[in-house]
């Protein structure tokens, strides 16, 4: 079983800034309290093939996660931005997803974040619970991304 959850939010920052902030997965702990630590391989700017390794805590259990960037299309003049990832780790429930970013008037950004969760083995029994929790949290998740992206611009 697999299922999708998504959230949309408007961010009071230019699309290029929001794209740069989200492309650096090391910022995930700013808006995802489940992410306890995260690293990027190789060093340097994020590109297709970059891998982010993290330790996350879900339902009281710590797991190691490994995501690879599969698409990274920077926004341009009237061109939306896209970031896509796929999970490489072998967990009971894995995610594949991305961000879609569009420029709005006044230097603002429309963001759509989404993930498809897939259960593997015993995880097929758990994915429904994970999906339900993710869908319930999706609006708050979007608001946390908005707050973090806007705060990062103030920190400079």
N, C-alpha and C positions, 0 to 999 in steps of 0.2 A: 504494500500500500504506500502511496505517496500523496502528498497534498501541498498546496500552495498557500502561503500567507504573504500579505503585502501591506504597505503603508505608504501614504503620500503626505507631503508636507511642503510648505513654502518657507524658504529660508531667506532672511534679510542680509544676504551676502551675494556678491557676483558669482556667476556659475563657474568661472575659472578657479576661484578660490575654494569653492565647495568641492569641486572635482579634485583639486590637489589635496585637500584635507582628507577626503574619503579614499583616494587612491593609496594613501599611506595607511595601511591596515594597522600600523602600530598605534593609531589614534582610537581604535575600537574600544579600549577600556574607558575612554571619555564618555561613551554613551551606552555601552553594554556592560552592566555590572557583573555579568556572568564571566567575562574575560578577565582572568587574574594576571596573566602575563602574555606577551606576544613578541615575536622576533621576526625579522625579514631576512630572506636569503635569495639572492646574494645582496651584499651591501650595495648601496646606490639607489637611484630612483626606481620606483616601481615600474615594471614593464610586463608584457605578456611573458609568462613563464615564472615570474617572481612567486616565491612560496612564503606564506606566513604560517608560522607554527605557534600555537597558543595552548595554554592550559585554561580550561573553562570549568566552571562549577554549575552543574544542572541537577536539580532535585537532590542536592546534598552530595552528589558524586563528582569527583574531579576526573576529567578526561583530557587526553591530548588530542588536539585537532591540527590538521594540516590542510591549508587551502592554497590552491594555485590560481593565479590570475590568468584567465583564458581570453579575455578581450579587454582592451584599454583604449578607448577612443575619446580623445580630449575634445571638449566642446569648442566650436569655432563660431564664426559669424553665421547665424541662423542654422547651425549644426548642433544637434543635441550631443551630450556626452553619454558614454556607456562604459560601465565597468562590470565585468562578469567574472565569477569565480566558480570553482568546483572543489569539493572536498576530496582529498587524496587519502585521508586516514580511513581506517576500517573500524568504524564505530557502529553501534547498534542502530543509531539514527544518524544519517548524514544529510548535508545540505548542499544545494547548488543554487546560486542566485546572482543578484546583481543590483546595480543602481542605474537608473535612467535620470539624467539631469537635463533640464531645459531652461534657457534664459527667459526671464520675465522682465517686463518694463521696470525701470527704477533700480537696476542693479540687483535684482532679486533672482532666486532660483527655485524652480519647481523640482522636487525630488520624489522619485518613486523607488522604494526599496522592496525587494521581494526575495523569497527563498522557497524552494521546493524541498520539503523534507521527505526522505525515503527511509523506510525501515528495512533492516537486514536481519535474517535469522529471527531470534527472539524479539528484535527491534520492530518487527512487523506488528507485534502486539502493543508496542509502546508508542509507535509513531502517531497514532490517533490522539493520545494524551499530550504529546509534545506539540502537535499541530494545534490542538485546542488552546493550550497555554500560549503559544506564539500568536495565534490570531487574537486572543483576548488582550495581549500586551501590545499588539501592532500599533495602535494609535499612540500609546505612550512611548513606544520605541521611536516612532517618527518624531515626536516632540523632543525626546532626548537627543536625537541626531541634530535637530534644529538648534537646540540650546548649545550643544557642544560646538557645532560649526560656527555659530555666531560668536561664542566666547573665544574660540581659537583666533579669530580675526582681531579681537580686542587685545589678546595677549601678544599678537604680532609675530 
